[in-house]
């Protein structure tokens, strides 16, 4: 694992620490961790050798002048200065005797090439900035174009792998190693992973984070590893996804988000314990159940739980005040509807059938305040609909409260990066926070990172914002693919 830390202004310890942590989380252990800054002395000595061989010169053009001359394929006026003069000036650059911006070391490549990356690339710049890894020893720093291929060679890299946008730099990579008679690794380019309904460009991601369109680099809506991890996606699901899609040189291939979601579901279906939570509670009072008593029922953590395995079950209280989802009740019944309606019965999962006997409305005669129902203790009724539910753990005591964050695709279009106004494509409903959810008591002990399948709702993970007094769950994925519904 090598950090190409050539620019002292862009290096931050937090980035380095995070990369090491996320690589470890993915399940990989580097053979060795190195930094380009470990090689600053060798890189400097090789730059001196490059000047001696007539392949580099000290230039005094400004950034604007360099750009203008490159566009016109014109040589710098200092390109053919004597080698001895460039050696002296480069030494003065190193000793801090020349102001920042007044000189650079440029490679003497080919200003007439058809490849823009051969137009005398800059090898060294003056920067009076201490380096987080190398300290204040240097005031000249190598460019990525100069350092990358040399350090690959010094570290005996067999294959230098990079994405297709670096393909045009291959000529410069080999030109420099050839000019210094250094070992040349094999360079191989592949296309970057593009996933639908999101952006993968570091520049665009940075824009979303710094302009607060999302809640940081680990926002669960982002396809950053930190975001996926916080959302509750496992490292093994990511590795399986990456192995499954393989590698291509096709530059415009898009991998559908539901392909990743498939691998996430496949794993969580086997590893996430079941539990119940009601997002938008509707109160149901069971009139024929004693209001002073509570019954303990057994609920399954796993669909195929065996009766003799007590660890595969959890206790769920049943009392006369039950809460179901608001969306699971309608005033008008229909053939294709399996929820609760006046005069209709449903089965409460792991509990009893209940039948709606009355509906209490608010003063507006529309808003449903409370449902009255009767339960069938004999369980002889066999309704088609099965609902998840939560109830008061003891008379008059509110169920365990939770905050639930529901995430959708961050962008409406499959390929927002192609749009002229990509920001206008942000999905305004990509994050919905439900604050008044009710959960079964067993979830009170859930720890950050724990994953569950909330029956009928999807897979969820405990977010780092969670506290003992305020549980916060992120939806990782829905139970079924809702891909086609997004953005319609």
Secondary structure by P-SEA (a helix, b strand, c coil): ccccccccccccaaaaaaaaaaaaaaccccccccccccaaaaaaaaaaaaaaaccbbbbcccaaaaaaaaaaccccccccccaaaaaaaaaaaaacccccccbbbbbbcccccccccccccccbbbbccccccccccccccccccccaaaaaaaacccccccccccccaaaaaaaaaaaacccccbbbbbbccccccccccaaaaaaaaaacccccccccccccaaaaaaacccaaaaaaaaaaaccccccbbbbbaaaaaaaaaaaaaacbbbbbbbcbbbbbbbccccccbbbbbbbbccccccccccccbbbbbbcccccccccccccccccccccccccbbbbcccbbbbbbccccccccccccccccccccccccccccbbbbbccccccccccccbbbbbbccccccccccccccccccccccccccccbbbbcccccccccccccccccccbbbbcccccccbbbbbbccccccccccccc
